[in-house]
Amino acid sequence: MTLDDAELRARARRIALVVSDNDGVLTDGTVLVSDVGEELKAYSLRDGMGVERLRRVGIQTAICTRETTPIVRRRAEKLELPHVWQGVRDKRAHLPRILADSRLEPNQLVYIGDDVNDLEIILAIGATGLTAAPADAMPDVRRAVHFVTTAPGGRGAFRDVAEWLLRLRADATHTKETAHD
């Protein structure tokens, strides 16, 4: 979905929450399973710094994932995320819950997804908010979002989105200040 720079900056100024899928965005989608059934997932520390950089400007981060696992809960606790929605099979149908829990409107959200089960919520939020996908997201998802990262999922994709959003907000502030000079 293409928006002009002025609209992107205007939307960025309203953002209060970045909602991210877990597998394929915060991880590369790989699950390592040991011989005793222990599951392991790898997360990028750079993405964690992206969460912190957003928090510094008043933007929170949340996870919305189809999976239900203690790994996601632990990662969310470490990053001090205010919301984690696990076991969500229909993310679009879950949007009213996200809005109620966060006390926000769709135009205050960014959604980051990578696969076909993210498409409907991407389209819903993308109408007034912002959307993004990792470089290695499914083609239909990459075509539907406002921003495609240069990094793949689990390898800095979230950080790319955080920096994009911060740049848009800085540009919006600079543009607003220049207009008043």
Steps between C-alpha positions, in 0.01 A plus 500: 500500500654829395455825692673829427764627743270759659238236581763260637633775730149596613419139585835453676425790735189317628666162566487383863540121462692267268340156489726228363452141402760278668612219268630638173535855633667488842648158415601353167217249530730213596427284804782286634371190679725290722473125542304559822256738329648827623429779250740787435456818296757769423422871546707795381647729765482779241124453488497531879678835469233602249236434766697715745546783248127508431420496873722808549269701272182364658423216257427162656547159339279190519503148358204331332571140402325182398734297721460449874838444663690605813782618271286790372389590853862506622614717210211741560585522870866570425399780261238628749221486244160615629300252287553147370220322318579130445293228336335748262388305195304784334696821555248720319220372724729569800547868405211624720669332799833665413326837482311445827806378691722780372226767509612615157349547155621325183664822379734484802636156409779353291466131416797290386424161343657254262251235390151457355340475846609863554342637181154583632626692804758673279221619270282610793774697678654622175187697412585764764811378686831368368613152401830328429652166407846341512697469177430127490125526562262327261455696175131582562592646838787708360263644238237591762715698746629857513860400574715196423819469704840424358559242774331160516290387792698433816801683359415864568166539322332646809791742544462612137133579567587685822760714321261567210233615743745717695623659173144574391422661834821705492423610144147593607632709788759669277242567229256641757768727653616621157142586405474726805831685441 
